[in-house]
Amino acid sequence: MFPEYRDLISQLKASDHHFGRLFEQHNTLDQRIKNMESRVETGTHEQIEILKKEKLHLKDQLHAILRKSSPAA
């Protein structure tokens, strides 16, 4: 996710608790969705879609922070 911001992500994960928490929530949701889709964890199609929307919302928040924090911004 966001390879162009790889260094900035590392910096923010270490220095910005809010960013780090959002990043962790995004990764947790991503893994949960993968588990549901591969039937490792039970979940309905509707539950998966809800989680995907939550994950997208987190990704949007992360991207906004990255754009704001980027020296090129």
N, C-alpha and C positions, 0 to 999 in steps of 0.2 A: 504494500500500500504506500503510495506516494514516494517512489524511489528517488525523485528529484529532491526530496526533503530528508533523506536518510540521516545526514549529520545533524540537522536541526531537530529531528525526532529524538535522536539519542540525547541531545542537550536538554530538550524540554522534558523528557521522561525523568531525567535526573534532577532538574531544577524547578519544575512546575508541577505541583501535586495534583492540581485539577486536570492538567493535560495527561499526566500519568494514569490517573484514575479512569478518564475517558478512554484512553488507549487500551487499558486492561479490560474494561467493559466490552469494548469492540472485539478484542481478541477472544474473550470468553463467549460472546454471542456467536462469533464466527465458528468456533469449535462446536458449540451446541447445535447450530444449524447443520454443520457437516455430519455430526453424530445422528441427528434426526433423519437426514436425507439418506444416510447409509444404514439406517435401522439399528444402529448401536443403542440409540436412545429413542423411546417412543415419542411420537408427536404427530398430530394431524397436519394436513396440508395447511389448514387455517392457522395453526399455531406457528408453523414454519414461516408463513407469510408475515405474521405479526412480528416475529423475531427479525426477519429480514428488514422490515421497515424501521425497527428500532436500531438495527445495525447501521442502516443508511443514515439515519438521523445523527448517530454518533460520528459517523465518517464525515458528515457535513460540518459538525462542530469542530472536529479535529482539523479539517482542512481550513476552516476559517481562522483558527488559532495559528496554524502554520503560515498562512498568507500574511497575517498581521505581524508575526514574529520574524518573518523572513527579511534579511537585510536588503534584498532586492525589491521589497514591497514599497 
